[in-house]
Amino acid sequence: MLRRRLLAAPALLLAPRARAATGPVVVELFTSQGCSSCPPADALLTELAARPDVLALSFHVTYWDRLGWRDPFSLPAATERQRRYAATLRGAALGEGQVYTPQAVVQGARDAVGSDRRALSAALAAAAPAAVPMALAEDGAQLAVAAGEGAGSGLFWLVGFDRMHSTAVGSGENGGRRLSHSNVVRSLASLGAWQGRPARLAAPRPVGERAAVLLQAADGRVLGAAVLA
């Protein structure tokens, strides 16, 4: 486990840019309430969560829980997901195989220190548009997932998340502070494989106030994404 502290970067506007995309750009922030370097990254993610062209998700990892404060939103699936990225990301900010907080992964293909506004803006600007059109809708007691055709193959991931949480931290590096987090991931589940052809499938409602579906290639690249309206 490696944490990176960073001096404040010059302010840059993380403004939407024109793109002929079939879905939002996915930004995943790996963070923890136990990490004193994370609150600036959490605030930056809140800015991104307001953008209609971005799906910003806050994944709270577990490895800080033993260091003075147990994050109530820490999720083993978040830690596992970050470790998978460590094995697939190329040109990672801290080198291949490293996990750290706060780490932002953009479109499953490029990472940046989550509090580095300049680096994150560059990663967003360089992000490849989603290649596969997708939709997520309510279907009675379940959700209906639809994906179009495209090159390659991948896996569907169902994400449940809450819009906002505010927590009084009682101990650890952020002890005495009240921290706010946007789009906090509460559940993550695989829905099965996609083989390049149009597909439709039913999914259970996930734990969380909102739901999204991601389609990812084996190397982590996000091929498509959709959010339940």
VMD Tcl script that draws the C-alpha trace (Angstrom):
set ca {
  {0.00 0.00 0.00}
  {1.38 3.33 -1.03}
  {0.00 6.77 -0.46}
  {1.06 9.85 -2.33}
  {0.93 13.38 -0.99}
  {0.80 16.16 -3.53}
  {1.12 19.93 -3.38}
  {-1.95 21.77 -4.64}
  {-1.93 22.02 -8.43}
  {-2.85 25.23 -10.25}
  {-6.61 25.58 -10.63}
  {-7.86 24.27 -13.97}
  {-11.45 24.14 -15.07}
  {-12.65 20.55 -15.48}
  {-15.12 21.65 -18.12}
  {-17.13 19.36 -20.40}
  {-15.69 18.95 -23.87}
  {-17.55 18.15 -27.06}
  {-17.51 14.43 -27.90}
  {-19.52 12.07 -30.05}
  {-19.77 9.59 -27.22}
  {-22.34 6.87 -26.62}
  {-22.05 7.15 -22.84}
  {-20.37 9.04 -20.02}
  {-16.66 8.94 -19.30}
  {-16.17 6.86 -16.14}
  {-13.96 8.26 -13.38}
  {-13.31 5.98 -10.41}
  {-11.72 7.43 -7.29}
  {-10.11 4.97 -4.87}
  {-10.20 6.73 -1.52}
  {-10.60 6.26 2.23}
  {-11.78 8.30 5.19}
  {-8.59 7.17 6.95}
  {-6.32 8.92 4.43}
  {-5.43 12.56 5.14}
  {-4.47 13.09 1.48}
  {-7.90 12.06 0.23}
  {-10.31 14.93 1.14}
  {-9.06 17.21 -1.70}
  {-9.61 14.34 -4.14}
  {-13.07 13.71 -2.71}
  {-13.92 17.37 -3.30}
  {-12.66 17.17 -6.89}
  {-14.79 14.10 -7.51}
  {-17.82 16.03 -6.27}
  {-17.14 18.60 -8.99}
  {-16.96 15.86 -11.61}
  {-20.16 14.25 -10.32}
  {-22.03 17.39 -11.42}
  {-20.98 16.93 -15.05}
  {-23.52 15.24 -17.35}
  {-20.77 13.71 -19.50}
  {-18.99 12.02 -16.56}
  {-19.94 9.12 -14.33}
  {-17.89 9.81 -11.19}
  {-17.75 6.97 -8.64}
  {-16.15 6.91 -5.19}
  {-14.70 3.49 -4.29}
  {-13.69 3.29 -0.62}
  {-10.90 0.75 -0.08}
  {-10.38 -1.42 2.98}
  {-6.63 -1.31 3.61}
  {-6.83 1.92 5.63}
  {-9.34 0.38 8.07}
  {-6.62 -1.08 10.27}
  {-4.82 2.27 10.66}
  {-6.95 4.07 13.23}
  {-10.39 4.51 11.64}
  {-12.75 2.07 9.95}
  {-14.35 3.74 6.94}
  {-18.09 2.86 7.09}
  {-18.19 2.73 3.29}
  {-15.10 0.58 2.75}
  {-15.86 -2.28 0.41}
  {-13.74 -5.39 -0.24}
  {-14.87 -5.28 -3.86}
  {-13.36 -1.79 -4.16}
  {-9.97 -3.01 -2.93}
  {-10.10 -5.99 -5.28}
  {-11.03 -3.75 -8.20}
  {-8.14 -1.38 -7.52}
  {-5.71 -4.28 -7.37}
  {-6.97 -5.54 -10.73}
  {-6.29 -2.11 -12.18}
  {-2.77 -2.20 -10.73}
  {-2.14 -5.26 -12.89}
  {-3.58 -3.78 -16.11}
  {-2.81 -0.04 -16.14}
  {0.11 1.01 -18.30}
  {2.11 4.13 -17.52}
  {0.47 4.30 -14.10}
  {1.16 7.38 -11.98}
  {3.19 5.39 -9.45}
  {4.28 2.55 -11.69}
  {2.69 -0.75 -12.61}
  {1.51 -2.93 -9.74}
  {1.11 -0.07 -7.25}
  {-2.05 0.77 -5.32}
  {-2.39 4.08 -3.54}
  {-4.91 6.63 -2.34}
  {-6.22 8.86 -3.69}
  {-6.06 7.22 -7.12}
  {-8.38 8.22 -9.95}
  {-8.81 5.82 -12.88}
  {-10.32 7.32 -16.04}
  {-12.21 5.09 -18.48}
  {-10.40 2.08 -17.03}
  {-7.27 2.93 -18.98}
  {-5.36 5.77 -17.37}
  {-4.80 6.92 -13.80}
  {-3.85 10.08 -11.95}
  {-3.39 11.14 -8.37}
  {-6.97 11.97 -7.49}
  {-6.17 15.40 -6.03}
  {-4.06 16.48 -9.03}
  {-6.48 18.65 -11.00}
  {-4.10 19.16 -13.91}
  {-3.33 15.45 -14.36}
  {-6.97 14.46 -14.02}
  {-8.01 17.08 -16.55}
  {-5.42 15.71 -18.99}
  {-6.66 12.14 -18.45}
  {-10.23 13.22 -19.15}
  {-9.19 15.07 -22.28}
  {-7.35 11.97 -23.55}
  {-10.08 9.49 -22.64}
  {-11.36 7.33 -25.47}
  {-15.11 7.72 -26.01}
  {-17.28 4.76 -25.09}
  {-17.50 2.44 -28.08}
  {-20.63 0.46 -27.22}
  {-24.06 2.09 -26.78}
  {-25.74 1.03 -23.55}
  {-28.96 1.65 -21.63}
  {-30.18 0.88 -18.11}
  {-33.89 1.06 -17.26}
  {-36.38 -0.10 -14.67}
  {-38.30 -3.26 -15.51}
  {-40.73 -3.96 -12.71}
  {-38.82 -5.18 -9.68}
  {-35.65 -5.59 -11.73}
  {-33.42 -3.56 -14.01}
  {-33.06 -4.08 -17.75}
  {-29.60 -3.77 -19.29}
  {-29.13 -3.31 -23.03}
  {-25.89 -3.13 -24.99}
  {-25.26 -2.66 -28.69}
  {-22.70 -4.32 -30.89}
  {-19.01 -3.59 -31.05}
  {-15.55 -5.02 -31.40}
  {-14.08 -7.39 -28.83}
  {-15.65 -8.79 -25.68}
  {-16.10 -7.81 -22.08}
  {-17.95 -8.12 -18.79}
  {-20.97 -6.27 -17.48}
  {-20.66 -4.74 -13.99}
  {-23.63 -3.49 -11.98}
  {-22.79 -0.66 -9.59}
  {-24.99 0.58 -6.74}
  {-24.10 3.95 -5.24}
  {-25.40 6.69 -2.93}
  {-25.48 10.32 -4.03}
  {-23.86 11.86 -0.96}
  {-22.65 11.05 2.55}
  {-21.28 13.26 5.31}
  {-19.36 11.57 8.12}
  {-17.91 12.80 11.41}
  {-14.57 10.99 11.62}
  {-13.71 10.04 15.18}
  {-10.07 8.95 14.91}
  {-7.20 8.27 12.54}
  {-5.52 10.79 10.23}
  {-8.79 12.69 9.68}
  {-9.97 12.46 13.29}
  {-12.16 15.42 14.28}
  {-13.09 16.32 10.70}
  {-16.42 15.98 8.91}
  {-15.89 14.50 5.47}
  {-18.25 14.58 2.50}
  {-18.28 12.08 -0.36}
  {-20.26 11.96 -3.60}
  {-21.49 8.90 -5.51}
  {-20.28 6.45 -2.87}
  {-20.23 2.90 -4.24}
  {-22.14 0.50 -2.00}
  {-22.18 -2.61 -4.18}
  {-20.48 -4.07 -7.24}
  {-21.49 -7.27 -9.04}
  {-20.63 -8.96 -12.33}
  {-23.61 -9.62 -14.60}
  {-21.89 -11.85 -17.14}
  {-20.11 -11.69 -20.46}
  {-20.64 -9.68 -23.64}
  {-19.35 -11.10 -26.92}
  {-19.60 -8.16 -29.28}
  {-23.23 -8.71 -30.27}
  {-26.31 -6.78 -29.11}
  {-27.40 -8.10 -25.73}
  {-30.21 -7.66 -23.25}
  {-30.32 -9.00 -19.71}
  {-32.17 -8.57 -16.45}
  {-30.39 -7.50 -13.27}
  {-31.44 -7.31 -9.63}
  {-31.60 -3.88 -8.04}
  {-28.24 -3.23 -6.37}
  {-27.60 -1.95 -2.88}
  {-27.50 1.84 -3.14}
  {-29.75 4.77 -4.01}
  {-28.72 4.81 -7.66}
  {-27.53 2.28 -10.23}
  {-25.14 2.21 -13.15}
  {-23.85 -0.46 -15.49}
  {-20.34 -0.66 -16.93}
  {-19.02 -2.77 -19.79}
  {-15.30 -3.47 -19.51}
  {-12.76 -5.32 -21.61}
  {-10.38 -7.81 -20.02}
  {-7.66 -5.15 -19.88}
  {-9.91 -2.83 -17.85}
  {-10.91 -0.41 -20.64}
  {-14.46 0.86 -20.27}
  {-16.31 0.05 -23.49}
  {-19.66 1.49 -22.41}
  {-21.59 2.83 -19.44}
  {-25.11 3.88 -18.54}
  {-26.80 5.31 -15.44}
  {-30.36 4.64 -14.34}
  {-32.27 7.88 -14.82}
}
mol new
graphics top color blue
foreach p $ca { graphics top sphere $p radius 0.5 }
foreach p [lrange $ca 0 end-1] q [lrange $ca 1 end] { graphics top cylinder $p $q radius 0.2 }
display resetview
